[in-house]
Amino acid sequence: MLTQHGVPIAPSTYYAARHRPVSALRRRDVELTELIRTVDAGNYGVYGYRKVWHELTRRGVDLGEELPELGDAVPAPERSSPERA
């Protein structure tokens, strides 16, 4: 993409990035995503991210400060509010 716009990229940079091992953070993200999907499927997909977070902590999963990221994986349930006159 960059080379199409005239920005030179060294081939060694491309191959270094391509063959770099998967980071620990990425492996953790994949593991958490699987756990979140398991909890979500086990509860018929009706849990929001807060309940998923509580369920995972009950199961002993150390989430640390990762609560905001859970919001991306499991959408909060839609709430209907009565119309005001």
Secondary structure as GFF3:
##gff-version 3
##sequence-region A 1 85
A	DSSP	three_ten_helix	3	5	.	.	.	ID=ss1
A	DSSP	alpha_helix	11	18	.	.	.	ID=ss2
A	DSSP	alpha_helix	24	42	.	.	.	ID=ss3
A	DSSP	alpha_helix	49	58	.	.	.	ID=ss4
A	DSSP	alpha_helix	67	73	.	.	.	ID=ss5
###
